Amino acid sequence: MIKYIGSKRRLVGALGAMFESSGAQTALDLFTGTTRVAQEFKRRGGVVTTVDVASYSEVLSQCYIATDASTVDMDALGQVIEDLNNTTGQPGYFTETFCVASRFFQPQNGERVDAIRNRIETEYKGSHLYPILLTSLMEAADRVDSTTGVQMAYVKKWAKRSYNPLVLRVPELVPGEPGLAVRQDAQEAVKSLGHFDVAYLDPPYNQHRYFTNYHIWETLIRWDAPEHYGVACKRIDSRSDETKSVFNMRRKMPPAFFQVVRDVQSDLVVLSYNNEAWVSRDELIEAASVHGHVEVMAFDSKRYVGAQIGIYNPSGERVGEISHLRNLEYVVVAGRRPLVERVCAACRSGVREQQMLPLESSRTER
């Protein structure tokens, strides 16, 4: 998977245990991002619907959630990947923008991205392989970038991994009934998607927008050669109101998020948030209590890697120091009391890689 702020890699086992113990068959993953949690639900037998506004997230969902691995000819896919890996690099928009005008990738890798992406567009668009190959290319580029994990800036000196050659791999596709990938704002999606057994909500935590944090992936997927601005060569439409989200606005985010929590239709509602964000634990409990009994679990967690190495400006120069290295990840669970108690017990037993703190809160059903 690509490097991503807010990834639930350390929580995914516990969340998967909750899903499986609930007996659920359907799941909704709002704000799905890289689909890491959605994939876990699918592995455990769920039919999953993902929602996100990002084009790259939609492609990841089409690859990992909407594709049943058992229906893909893996030998044929491997041959296509091998053929694409033999493509001779050819400089184009990607090289000029992200290797010359900026320094996110070494030019030799940028040239290969340009050439391979053009082939995928002309030879595979419209086929079932299209999102799989785009995912393979995105993940390959992520392995050779020169950033701390977000694309608001590149590091001052080339990262060691950037010297590695770009190599596509066959994505680790997930077998299971195909789900649905929806590219839509969460506020609108919950009004029309209907009822689910489990709904998982993991909204943005601050003012930093995923559209700009991962603008290169947006461009790689859209392949639209947009005008750009600034040292980081961000897409010009980053300045448009249409690409701005209420979930990245401090004053507007809480009421918008609480409305989504109220609107979602599900037997079990699971919220992820942390103690550095704009909504308090008590506010989360209050919002979730509309769905019944509420319990909260807290997990000790490392902060995002960029926060562990200091603060850098768009030119890659260090301008700030580390404040702290760890935070709390809250998992808020709401629904009928017997169901909530059962899945929370499964969550606790499913914790392996991180420490669960002795924090439990509850509300009686309304």
Secondary structure as the mmCIF struct_conf table of DSSP 4:
data_model
#
loop_
_struct_conf.conf_type_id
_struct_conf.id
_struct_conf.beg_label_comp_id
_struct_conf.beg_label_asym_id
_struct_conf.beg_label_seq_id
_struct_conf.end_label_comp_id
_struct_conf.end_label_asym_id
_struct_conf.end_label_seq_id
TURN_TY1_P TURN_TY1_P1 ILE A 5 GLY A 6
TURN_TY1_P TURN_TY1_P2 ARG A 9 LEU A 11
HELX_RH_AL_P HELX_RH_AL_P1 VAL A 12 SER A 22
TURN_TY1_P TURN_TY1_P3 GLY A 23 GLY A 23
BEND BEND1 GLN A 25 GLN A 25
STRN STRN1 THR A 26 LEU A 30
TURN_TY1_P TURN_TY1_P4 PHE A 31 PHE A 31
TURN_TY1_P TURN_TY1_P5 GLY A 33 THR A 34
HELX_RH_AL_P HELX_RH_AL_P2 ARG A 36 ARG A 43
TURN_TY1_P TURN_TY1_P6 ARG A 44 GLY A 45
STRN STRN2 VAL A 47 ASP A 52
BEND BEND2 VAL A 53 VAL A 53
HELX_RH_AL_P HELX_RH_AL_P3 SER A 55 TYR A 64
TURN_TY1_P TURN_TY1_P7 ILE A 65 ILE A 65
BEND BEND3 ALA A 66 THR A 67
HELX_RH_3T_P HELX_RH_3T_P1 ALA A 69 THR A 71
BEND BEND4 VAL A 72 VAL A 72
HELX_RH_AL_P HELX_RH_AL_P4 MET A 74 ASN A 85
TURN_TY1_P TURN_TY1_P8 ASN A 86 ASN A 86
HELX_LH_PP_P HELX_LH_PP_P1 THR A 87 GLY A 89
HELX_RH_AL_P HELX_RH_AL_P5 TYR A 93 THR A 95
HELX_RH_PI_P HELX_RH_PI_P1 GLU A 96 VAL A 100
BEND BEND5 ALA A 101 SER A 102
BEND BEND6 PHE A 104 PHE A 105
HELX_RH_AL_P HELX_RH_AL_P6 PRO A 107 TYR A 124
TURN_TY1_P TURN_TY1_P9 LYS A 125 GLY A 126
BEND BEND7 SER A 127 SER A 127
TURN_TY1_P TURN_TY1_P10 HIS A 128 LEU A 129
HELX_RH_AL_P HELX_RH_AL_P7 TYR A 130 ASP A 142
TURN_TY1_P TURN_TY1_P11 ARG A 143 VAL A 144
BEND BEND8 THR A 147 VAL A 150
TURN_TY1_P TURN_TY1_P12 GLN A 151 MET A 152
BEND BEND9 LYS A 156 LYS A 157
HELX_RH_3T_P HELX_RH_3T_P2 LYS A 160 TYR A 163
BEND BEND10 ASN A 164 ASN A 164
HELX_LH_PP_P HELX_LH_PP_P2 PRO A 165 LEU A 166
BEND BEND11 GLY A 176 GLU A 177
STRN STRN3 LEU A 180 ARG A 183
BEND BEND12 GLN A 184 GLN A 184
HELX_RH_AL_P HELX_RH_AL_P8 ALA A 186 SER A 192
BEND BEND13 LEU A 193 LEU A 193
STRN STRN4 HIS A 195 LEU A 201
BEND BEND14 ASN A 206 GLN A 207
HELX_RH_AL_P HELX_RH_AL_P9 TYR A 210 ASN A 213
TURN_TY1_P TURN_TY1_P13 TYR A 214 TYR A 214
HELX_RH_AL_P HELX_RH_AL_P10 HIS A 215 ARG A 222
STRN STRN5 HIS A 228 TYR A 229
TURN_TY1_P TURN_TY1_P14 GLY A 230 CYS A 233
STRN STRN6 LYS A 234 ARG A 235
HELX_RH_3T_P HELX_RH_3T_P3 ILE A 236 ARG A 239
BEND BEND15 SER A 240 SER A 240
HELX_RH_3T_P HELX_RH_3T_P4 ASP A 241 THR A 243
HELX_RH_3T_P HELX_RH_3T_P5 VAL A 246 ASN A 248
TURN_TY1_P TURN_TY1_P15 ARG A 250 LYS A 252
HELX_RH_AL_P HELX_RH_AL_P11 MET A 253 ASP A 263
STRN STRN7 GLN A 265 ASN A 274
TURN_TY1_P TURN_TY1_P16 ASN A 275 GLU A 276
BEND BEND16 ALA A 277 VAL A 279
HELX_RH_AL_P HELX_RH_AL_P12 ARG A 281 ALA A 288
HELX_RH_3T_P HELX_RH_3T_P6 SER A 289 HIS A 291
BEND BEND17 GLY A 292 GLY A 292
STRN STRN8 HIS A 293 LYS A 302
HELX_LH_PP_P HELX_LH_PP_P3 ARG A 303 TYR A 304
HELX_RH_AL_P HELX_RH_AL_P13 VAL A 305 GLN A 308
BEND BEND18 ILE A 309 ILE A 309
STRN STRN9 ILE A 311 TYR A 312
TURN_TY1_P TURN_TY1_P17 PRO A 314 SER A 315
BEND BEND19 GLY A 316 GLY A 316
STRN STRN10 ARG A 318 GLY A 320
BEND BEND20 LEU A 325 LEU A 325
STRN STRN11 ARG A 326 GLY A 335
HELX_RH_AL_P HELX_RH_AL_P14 ARG A 337 GLY A 350
BEND BEND21 GLU A 353 GLN A 354
HELX_LH_PP_P HELX_LH_PP_P4 GLN A 355 GLN A 355
STRN STRN12 MET A 356 LEU A 357
BEND BEND22 PRO A 358 PRO A 358
STRN STRN13 SER A 362 ARG A 363
#
